[in-house]
Amino acid sequence: MAEKEVPNQFACDEAFAMYMDEKTKKIIQAAMVLDVYSKNASPKELLGRVLVELGDEDDNESTFFEQVNKMEAILYEIGDLPSN
């Protein structure tokens, strides 16, 4: 019986932290450009402000990641974000 490979938890945590850092930087950058940035606001709060400023309704039912994807799609659509 072959052993299953167990992913390195540290590598997974590190990759997730890098992903979150990248997304948080995009949110902060968009908030600054749209003049809705506050250093006391959480990334989730800034994301909500950015989406409202971009014309999207405040959505409490979507996950943080769904909202980030929505923000990136809107910014890409209007040409403010290069495609990955």
C-alpha beads as a LAMMPS data file, in Angstrom:
LAMMPS data file: protein, C-alpha beads

84 atoms
83 bonds

1 atom types
1 bond types

-500.0 500.0 xlo xhi
-500.0 500.0 ylo yhi
-500.0 500.0 zlo zhi

Masses

1 110.0

Atoms # bond

1 1 1 0.000 0.000 0.000
2 1 1 1.482 3.344 -1.035
3 1 1 1.621 6.133 1.515
4 1 1 -0.315 9.262 0.714
5 1 1 1.709 12.430 0.491
6 1 1 0.791 14.884 3.183
7 1 1 1.272 18.491 2.104
8 1 1 3.755 20.440 4.146
9 1 1 1.527 22.507 6.447
10 1 1 4.150 25.233 6.747
11 1 1 4.361 25.566 2.962
12 1 1 0.561 25.774 2.723
13 1 1 0.400 28.397 5.469
14 1 1 3.192 30.393 3.857
15 1 1 1.528 30.264 0.428
16 1 1 -1.780 31.389 1.927
17 1 1 -0.069 34.248 3.777
18 1 1 1.570 35.378 0.528
19 1 1 -1.780 35.181 -1.280
20 1 1 -3.489 37.236 1.437
21 1 1 -0.680 39.798 1.432
22 1 1 -0.990 40.207 -2.347
23 1 1 -4.773 40.627 -2.183
24 1 1 -4.570 43.033 0.762
25 1 1 -2.077 45.197 -1.134
26 1 1 -4.452 45.328 -4.128
27 1 1 -7.348 46.321 -1.869
28 1 1 -5.304 49.066 -0.199
29 1 1 -4.051 50.350 -3.553
30 1 1 -7.588 50.487 -4.958
31 1 1 -8.872 52.178 -1.791
32 1 1 -6.162 54.843 -2.042
33 1 1 -6.857 55.510 -5.719
34 1 1 -10.598 55.750 -5.039
35 1 1 -9.980 57.956 -1.987
36 1 1 -11.765 55.627 0.447
37 1 1 -8.658 54.488 2.349
38 1 1 -8.431 54.666 6.121
39 1 1 -5.451 53.242 7.975
40 1 1 -7.782 52.130 10.772
41 1 1 -10.049 50.096 8.469
42 1 1 -9.656 46.343 8.071
43 1 1 -8.996 44.872 4.605
44 1 1 -12.597 43.569 4.561
45 1 1 -13.966 47.019 5.369
46 1 1 -11.752 48.634 2.719
47 1 1 -12.871 46.026 0.209
48 1 1 -16.510 46.884 0.913
49 1 1 -15.783 50.588 0.429
50 1 1 -13.937 49.898 -2.832
51 1 1 -16.777 47.784 -4.203
52 1 1 -19.369 50.433 -3.310
53 1 1 -17.212 53.128 -4.917
54 1 1 -16.933 50.979 -8.055
55 1 1 -20.730 50.834 -8.245
56 1 1 -21.269 47.423 -6.717
57 1 1 -23.754 46.916 -3.899
58 1 1 -22.507 46.136 -0.411
59 1 1 -22.784 42.350 -0.224
60 1 1 -22.668 40.672 3.175
61 1 1 -23.463 37.224 1.791
62 1 1 -20.393 36.791 -0.417
63 1 1 -17.178 35.544 1.104
64 1 1 -14.137 37.778 1.356
65 1 1 -12.518 35.845 -1.498
66 1 1 -15.594 36.169 -3.721
67 1 1 -15.598 39.916 -3.072
68 1 1 -11.873 40.157 -3.896
69 1 1 -12.508 38.316 -7.162
70 1 1 -15.393 40.683 -7.915
71 1 1 -13.185 43.726 -7.242
72 1 1 -10.436 42.368 -9.480
73 1 1 -12.939 41.591 -12.251
74 1 1 -14.356 45.127 -12.127
75 1 1 -10.888 46.707 -12.104
76 1 1 -9.776 44.481 -14.984
77 1 1 -12.934 45.334 -16.925
78 1 1 -12.337 49.075 -16.604
79 1 1 -8.655 48.653 -17.419
80 1 1 -7.170 49.489 -14.023
81 1 1 -5.787 46.010 -13.373
82 1 1 -3.661 43.945 -15.754
83 1 1 -4.761 40.371 -16.324
84 1 1 -2.776 37.712 -14.450

Bonds

1 1 1 2
2 1 2 3
3 1 3 4
4 1 4 5
5 1 5 6
6 1 6 7
7 1 7 8
8 1 8 9
9 1 9 10
10 1 10 11
11 1 11 12
12 1 12 13
13 1 13 14
14 1 14 15
15 1 15 16
16 1 16 17
17 1 17 18
18 1 18 19
19 1 19 20
20 1 20 21
21 1 21 22
22 1 22 23
23 1 23 24
24 1 24 25
25 1 25 26
26 1 26 27
27 1 27 28
28 1 28 29
29 1 29 30
30 1 30 31
31 1 31 32
32 1 32 33
33 1 33 34
34 1 34 35
35 1 35 36
36 1 36 37
37 1 37 38
38 1 38 39
39 1 39 40
40 1 40 41
41 1 41 42
42 1 42 43
43 1 43 44
44 1 44 45
45 1 45 46
46 1 46 47
47 1 47 48
48 1 48 49
49 1 49 50
50 1 50 51
51 1 51 52
52 1 52 53
53 1 53 54
54 1 54 55
55 1 55 56
56 1 56 57
57 1 57 58
58 1 58 59
59 1 59 60
60 1 60 61
61 1 61 62
62 1 62 63
63 1 63 64
64 1 64 65
65 1 65 66
66 1 66 67
67 1 67 68
68 1 68 69
69 1 69 70
70 1 70 71
71 1 71 72
72 1 72 73
73 1 73 74
74 1 74 75
75 1 75 76
76 1 76 77
77 1 77 78
78 1 78 79
79 1 79 80
80 1 80 81
81 1 81 82
82 1 82 83
83 1 83 84
